[in-house]
Amino acid sequence: MRGPGLYADVMKLSVHERGLLHAVAQASAPAAMSEFFPALTQAGPPEVHAQEDDPVRLAWYEEQFTLYRASVSLWQKDLVRVVHPANGERPDLVEATDEGRAALA
């Protein structure tokens, strides 16, 4: 565990953290958390040729960053663990920990 306040932290899962943790826990094998981003993203993807300041593009970018922050947070809270570290060809593959499964109960 990375900190004494783990139980209190678990109780404060964001919507993105909870959705991502649920997806990881349901996976049949270790998976890259980013594999679940498309299913968890509520903002629609921007048009290919949309301007950089397009509101749809900005909302989509922000949600992607939020999901990456949720990924890091789940690892920091020991709710997921890296089973296979990134190797330059693929990202870290993770699975839910016992604490992660308990957080979903």
Rosetta silent file (secondary structure, phi, psi, omega in degrees, C-alpha in Angstrom):
SEQUENCE: MRGPGLYADVMKLSVHERGLLHAVAQASAPAAMSEFFPALTQAGPPEVHAQEDDPVRLAWYEEQFTLYRASVSLWQKDLVRVVHPANGERPDLVEATDEGRAALA
SCORE:     score description
SCORE:     0.000 S_00000001
   1 L     0.000  148.357 -174.988    0.000    0.000    0.000 S_00000001
   2 L   -98.726   -5.613 -178.826    1.185    3.484   -0.770 S_00000001
   3 L  -166.546  155.582 -177.599   -0.429    5.437    2.058 S_00000001
   4 L   -71.592  -18.408 -176.172   -2.169    5.177    5.404 S_00000001
   5 L   -95.004   28.292 -174.930   -5.387    6.757    4.151 S_00000001
   6 H   -55.949  -48.444 -176.726   -6.215    4.027    1.668 S_00000001
   7 H   -60.027  -44.169  179.488   -9.696    3.264    3.019 S_00000001
   8 H   -64.513  -39.434 -179.786  -10.700    6.924    2.988 S_00000001
   9 H   -65.340  -39.202 -178.289   -9.281    7.336   -0.530 S_00000001
  10 H   -61.123  -37.013 -177.574  -11.199    4.320   -1.835 S_00000001
  11 L   -69.417  -10.213 -176.848  -14.463    5.827   -0.713 S_00000001
  12 L  -109.488   36.967  179.429  -13.767    8.873   -2.929 S_00000001
  13 L   -69.078  133.708  175.339  -13.639    7.205   -6.340 S_00000001
  14 L   -75.127  169.731  177.052  -14.600    9.518   -9.175 S_00000001
  15 H   -58.780  -42.678 -179.556  -17.028    8.405  -11.853 S_00000001
  16 H   -68.042  -41.327  177.837  -14.105    7.813  -14.213 S_00000001
  17 H   -61.765  -46.396 -177.960  -12.102    5.887  -11.588 S_00000001
  18 H   -63.866  -44.366  179.141  -15.080    3.685  -10.736 S_00000001
  19 H   -63.318  -42.552  179.842  -15.893    2.983  -14.400 S_00000001
  20 H   -67.673  -43.655  178.364  -12.296    2.196  -15.230 S_00000001
  21 H   -62.522  -41.131  178.016  -11.831   -0.005  -12.162 S_00000001
  22 H   -60.929  -45.112  179.823  -15.023   -1.886  -12.994 S_00000001
  23 H   -62.352  -43.227  179.112  -13.817   -2.504  -16.564 S_00000001
  24 H   -63.924  -43.807 -178.318  -10.417   -3.735  -15.354 S_00000001
  25 H   -64.837  -31.371 -179.340  -12.019   -6.007  -12.747 S_00000001
  26 H   -83.752  -13.470 -177.718  -14.331   -7.529  -15.373 S_00000001
  27 L   -64.587  142.834 -178.504  -11.541   -8.180  -17.885 S_00000001
  28 L   -80.746  -11.795  179.769  -10.731  -11.850  -18.448 S_00000001
  29 L  -150.878  161.468  176.056   -6.989  -11.122  -18.663 S_00000001
  30 L   -52.639  140.981 -174.449   -4.614   -8.291  -17.721 S_00000001
  31 E  -140.975  157.976  172.060   -5.356   -5.302  -19.937 S_00000001
  32 L   -76.800  129.055 -178.473   -4.145   -1.826  -20.769 S_00000001
  33 H   -59.233  -32.649 -179.172   -6.431    0.633  -19.016 S_00000001
  34 H   -65.455  -18.134  176.237   -6.493    2.803  -22.141 S_00000001
  35 H   -61.367  -27.121 -175.964   -8.268   -0.051  -23.973 S_00000001
  36 H   -90.902   -7.893 -176.258  -11.378    0.853  -21.988 S_00000001
  37 H   -57.197  -46.352 -178.048  -11.278    4.596  -22.706 S_00000001
  38 H   -57.424  -39.567 -179.423  -13.518    4.493  -25.823 S_00000001
  39 H   -71.752  -26.426 -176.643  -16.307    2.723  -23.916 S_00000001
  40 H   -94.626  -12.540 -177.457  -15.990    5.119  -20.962 S_00000001
  41 L   -77.112  123.390  179.558  -15.735    8.358  -22.929 S_00000001
  42 L   -90.514  -30.914  178.166  -18.963   10.328  -22.838 S_00000001
  43 L   -73.673  133.809  178.789  -17.759   13.175  -25.043 S_00000001
  44 L   -69.497  149.693  179.361  -18.080   12.343  -28.715 S_00000001
  45 L   -66.425  147.169 -179.805  -14.879   12.217  -30.751 S_00000001
  46 L   -73.305  158.762  173.452  -14.087   15.375  -32.679 S_00000001
  47 L   -63.597  148.335 -177.220  -14.322   15.624  -36.454 S_00000001
  48 L   -55.730  -40.761 -175.651  -11.021   14.821  -38.122 S_00000001
  49 L  -102.180   19.747  179.931  -10.620   18.350  -39.489 S_00000001
  50 L   -65.900  148.514  178.196  -12.057   20.227  -36.505 S_00000001
  51 L   -65.312  155.507 -179.600  -10.244   23.358  -35.406 S_00000001
  52 L   -58.644  -33.381 -177.678   -7.927   23.115  -32.386 S_00000001
  53 L   -96.092   13.703  178.191  -10.286   25.299  -30.320 S_00000001
  54 L   -61.228  128.653 -177.651  -13.425   23.372  -31.357 S_00000001
  55 H   -57.086  -35.989  178.774  -15.563   22.808  -28.207 S_00000001
  56 H   -66.803  -44.142  178.510  -16.154   19.145  -29.101 S_00000001
  57 H   -61.478  -45.636 -178.702  -12.428   18.570  -29.575 S_00000001
  58 H   -63.636  -40.871  178.525  -11.614   20.340  -26.290 S_00000001
  59 H   -65.025  -40.797  179.483  -14.237   18.329  -24.357 S_00000001
  60 H   -65.715  -45.590  176.727  -12.925   15.077  -25.821 S_00000001
  61 H   -57.166  -47.256 -178.042   -9.297   15.981  -24.975 S_00000001
  62 H   -60.620  -40.946  179.315  -10.259   16.891  -21.424 S_00000001
  63 H   -67.864  -36.043  176.878  -12.044   13.602  -20.902 S_00000001
  64 H   -63.360  -43.612  177.458   -9.058   11.643  -22.238 S_00000001
  65 H   -63.156  -38.178  178.702   -6.778   13.458  -19.778 S_00000001
  66 H   -63.401  -39.990  178.103   -9.273   12.756  -16.993 S_00000001
  67 H   -67.856  -37.878  175.863   -9.206    9.048  -17.817 S_00000001
  68 H   -64.951  -40.498  176.351   -5.399    9.015  -17.776 S_00000001
  69 H   -62.804  -39.174  177.562   -5.467   10.753  -14.376 S_00000001
  70 H   -62.873  -38.815  178.202   -7.963    8.132  -13.175 S_00000001
  71 H   -59.979  -47.902  179.852   -5.585    5.386  -14.346 S_00000001
  72 H   -64.117  -43.229 -179.074   -2.725    6.819  -12.315 S_00000001
  73 H   -60.821  -43.163  178.823   -4.968    7.364   -9.309 S_00000001
  74 H   -60.867  -40.209  177.856   -6.160    3.742   -9.294 S_00000001
  75 H   -67.381  -43.306  179.954   -2.550    2.570   -9.308 S_00000001
  76 H   -62.424  -31.362  179.946   -1.567    5.035   -6.559 S_00000001
  77 L   -87.343    4.873 -178.113   -4.423    3.769   -4.397 S_00000001
  78 L    61.015   31.848  178.365   -3.332    0.134   -4.966 S_00000001
  79 L   -92.546  -17.855  170.840   -6.643   -0.678   -6.611 S_00000001
  80 E  -133.249  156.168  175.536   -4.882   -2.034   -9.712 S_00000001
  81 E  -132.081  147.797  178.492   -1.471   -3.596  -10.112 S_00000001
  82 E   -79.211  121.426  179.220    0.840   -3.830  -13.095 S_00000001
  83 E   -94.124  -41.281  178.672    1.144   -7.463  -14.152 S_00000001
  84 E  -130.396  107.525 -179.505    3.187   -6.869  -17.309 S_00000001
  85 L   -61.839  154.034  176.417    5.134   -3.583  -17.477 S_00000001
  86 L   -55.486  146.080 -176.602    5.146   -1.589  -20.705 S_00000001
  87 L  -128.761   14.274 -178.814    7.801   -2.790  -23.110 S_00000001
  88 L    93.149  -19.873  177.287    7.876   -0.181  -25.861 S_00000001
  89 L  -108.378  -20.502  179.355    5.390   -2.120  -27.983 S_00000001
  90 L  -150.466  157.658  178.951    2.439   -2.041  -25.588 S_00000001
  91 L   -77.203  176.899  174.436    1.438   -0.170  -22.419 S_00000001
  92 L   -54.536  141.033  172.062    1.355   -1.607  -18.900 S_00000001
  93 E  -106.804  129.646 -173.525   -1.112   -4.458  -18.515 S_00000001
  94 E  -123.638  165.073  170.615   -2.968   -4.329  -15.203 S_00000001
  95 E  -139.736  158.918  178.920   -5.456   -6.276  -13.135 S_00000001
  96 E   -72.904  143.101  174.818   -7.626   -5.265  -10.208 S_00000001
  97 L   -87.107  171.970  175.076   -6.251   -5.975   -6.728 S_00000001
  98 H   -58.152  -39.755  177.745   -8.286   -7.451   -3.891 S_00000001
  99 H   -63.224  -37.268  178.325   -8.621   -3.875   -2.573 S_00000001
 100 H   -65.414  -43.837  177.835   -9.879   -2.784   -5.979 S_00000001
 101 H   -64.622  -38.524  178.603  -12.530   -5.493   -6.072 S_00000001
 102 H   -64.802  -34.800  179.954  -13.563   -4.598   -2.499 S_00000001
 103 H   -65.774  -24.800  179.676  -13.913   -0.947   -3.533 S_00000001
 104 H   -86.579  -14.990 -176.163  -16.491   -1.977   -6.124 S_00000001
 105 L   -72.244    0.000    0.000  -18.550   -4.038   -3.699 S_00000001
